[in-house]
Amino acid sequence: AGPAALAVLLLLLLLVPLLLPVQGSRSGRKASPSPTRPAPHKEQESSSATTTLPPLPSQLPPPPRRKPSPFTVMNTSAYPLPPAGKQIHGKTQRGESLDFLLYMPLQHDSSSPLPLLVFLHGAGESGHDASKLLLQGPPKLVQDAKNVNFSILNEDAARDSAAFLRSNFMVLSPQCSQSWGGGFSNPSISNSILDLIDDVIESNKGKIDPTRIYLTGLSMGGSGTWALAAASAKRKSPKFAAIAPVCGWVDGGKRKLDEVAGAIKDERMGVWIWHAVNDETIPVEASDDMNRTLAEHAVQVKYSRLPHSAGSDPNWINFGMGGLHMEGHASWVDAYEKSGEELWKWFLGHKRSSNNA
């Protein structure tokens, strides 16, 4: 039995390979080899198949071209004065982070300190893009008086206004970072702007006349003009010799109206209010209330209560806003352009004396 069993085992070992099918082919034919995939790139072995490696430095696309800034940019921690006839862009160094423009007049006697006009813009120009400040008001007038759009009916007066402003005032135009939360009336914003005025004066001692600091603003900036005037009364400096709020308002009811009027009386500021009767954005009654309250505090006021104002600024067309219309709201065109040199000369007629500086 032993030799017979051994013979059977040997026979099975010889037959098994012949009985099994060829791998990959049920018909017994040799299967064609499957196509081989290229070995993965070393850097991709541990990542998914969709991962795209960054291009090599030599393959990087060129950086996009940036529009040239219309301003000389201030890159120092101080606040140096711009070259004559130029407007420079800077950022506040303390308090709220605010952008601003600072303009140096074309003609000035370097031995005589200059008057400083502070301008507060409207809500639409808020943010951190200083070029928006060129939309309207003094920054528009001093940037390039030859290339801005004026009202055709009053073009000569507007060009006279721009020429006078460009030659006689330093202009500081802070940009409010937000239109909500009170805008310029927000104490944090207003105090940061007052700090900025102080810092600009301190950085240029002897070049700016602290007794001839003037304040004006339109719409939200008109409201801010009232707010900064009141806030400045609580500080040692800066002090405003005169203010000109344009289509502004005061929030807070009679108590706030009295507070603002009291501060203006105590500081002996000159006041010229501008507002149009047909203003459908900020009703003229807002300025009527402030005018009445100032009279109650025995403050003399010049009030241009205009029977009619335009609904847009002629310069809006340069910003693609030619179709925008805000009935009666653009009384700043009357104040800053149609009046010619009148408002600027009125400002220069006010100066704080040594006993109220």
Secondary structure, DSSP 8 states (H G I E B T S, - for coil): -HHHHHHHHHHHHHHHHHHS--TT-TTSS------------GGGTTS-TT------GGG----------SSEE--SSS-----TT-EEEEE-SSSS--EEEEE--SS--TTS-EEEEEEE--GGG-SS-GGGGGGSSHHHHHH-TTTS---GGGHHHHHHHHHHHHHH-EEEEEE-S-SSTTGGGSHHHHHHHHHHHHHHHHHTTTTEEEEEEEEEEETHHHHHHHHHHHHHTTSSS---SEEEEES----SHHHHHHHHHHHHHHHT-EEEEEEETT-SSS-THHHHHHHHHHHHTT---EEEEES---SS-GGGGGGT-TT---TT--HHHIIIIITTTHHHHHHHT----TT--
